[in-house]
Amino acid sequence: MRLFSRIKGPGIIIFKDRTVLTSLYLLKDKGVIDREKEIDAIADYIKRVLTGRCSKFLSIYGSSGLGKTAITRYALSKLLFEGIEQALPIYIDYIDRRTKHSILTELMCFFRAFY
């Protein structure tokens, strides 16, 4: 006997739109509300990393549900959007770079040469 067969039958949809459960949903229409100061701080930090004026590591901390992931993704999406006009092809050897952190570090080092 299936445990959940009585709860979810064929054709029953629990979620109309699963994206409302993600942090990206906040960014869809209005962006992040009342977090301009934090977004500017992240953007300023990224600029300083790219120019070699500070450490490559950024620690964002706080209680759950405050929007840390949302504002970080928003700031990075703005960086990506603004950088499209100045797009450069980049090759990263994924054999040597196996983690997200090592890939991001490689990208930061690459872009540092242009600032």
C-alpha positions in Angstrom: 0.0 0.0 0.0 1.3 3.4 -0.9 1.4 5.8 1.9 0.6 9.0 0.0 -1.8 7.6 -2.6 -4.8 8.9 -0.8 -3.4 12.4 -0.4 -2.3 13.1 -3.9 -4.3 11.5 -6.7 -3.8 11.8 -10.4 -4.4 15.3 -11.7 -4.1 17.0 -8.3 -1.7 19.9 -8.2 -0.4 21.0 -4.8 1.6 24.0 -6.1 0.4 26.3 -8.8 3.8 27.9 -9.1 6.7 26.4 -7.2 8.9 29.5 -8.0 7.1 31.4 -5.2 9.1 29.2 -2.8 12.4 30.3 -4.1 14.4 33.4 -3.2 14.4 34.4 -6.9 10.7 35.0 -6.8 11.3 38.1 -4.7 13.4 39.5 -7.6 10.9 38.9 -10.3 8.8 42.0 -10.3 10.0 44.6 -7.8 13.5 43.5 -6.9 14.5 43.5 -3.2 12.6 46.0 -1.1 14.2 48.0 1.7 17.6 46.4 1.2 19.4 49.0 -0.9 22.0 49.6 1.8 22.9 45.9 2.0 22.9 45.5 -1.8 25.2 48.5 -2.2 27.6 47.0 0.5 27.8 43.7 -1.4 28.4 45.6 -4.7 31.1 47.8 -3.1 32.8 44.7 -1.7 32.8 43.0 -5.2 34.3 46.1 -6.7 37.0 46.2 -4.1 37.8 42.5 -4.7 38.0 43.1 -8.4 40.5 45.9 -7.9 42.5 43.9 -5.4 41.9 46.1 -2.5 40.5 43.5 -0.1 40.2 39.8 0.7 38.4 37.4 -1.7 36.1 36.2 1.0 32.8 37.7 2.1 30.8 36.4 5.0 27.1 37.3 5.1 25.3 36.1 8.2 22.1 36.6 10.1 18.9 34.9 11.2 17.1 32.7 8.7 14.5 34.4 6.6 16.1 37.8 6.5 16.9 37.7 2.8 20.6 37.0 2.7 20.4 34.7 -0.3 17.9 37.0 -2.1 20.0 40.1 -1.8 23.2 38.3 -2.8 21.6 36.8 -5.9 20.1 40.2 -6.7 23.4 42.0 -6.4 25.2 39.4 -8.5 22.4 39.4 -11.1 22.8 43.2 -11.4 26.6 42.7 -11.8 26.0 40.2 -14.5 23.4 42.4 -16.3 25.6 45.5 -16.2 28.6 43.4 -17.3 26.9 42.1 -20.5 27.8 45.2 -22.4 31.5 44.4 -21.6 31.3 40.7 -22.1 34.5 38.7 -22.5 34.9 35.0 -23.4 36.4 33.1 -20.4 37.8 29.6 -20.3 37.9 27.9 -17.0 39.4 24.4 -16.8 36.8 22.6 -14.8 39.2 19.7 -14.1 41.2 21.9 -11.8 38.2 23.9 -10.6 35.8 21.5 -9.1 33.9 23.6 -6.5 31.8 26.7 -6.9 34.2 28.6 -4.7 37.2 27.7 -6.8 35.4 28.7 -10.0 34.3 32.1 -8.5 37.9 32.7 -7.3 39.2 32.0 -10.8 36.6 34.5 -12.2 37.5 37.1 -9.7 41.2 36.8 -10.6 40.4 37.0 -14.3 38.3 40.2 -13.9 40.8 41.8 -11.6 43.1 42.3 -14.6 40.5 44.6 -16.2 40.0 46.9 -13.2 
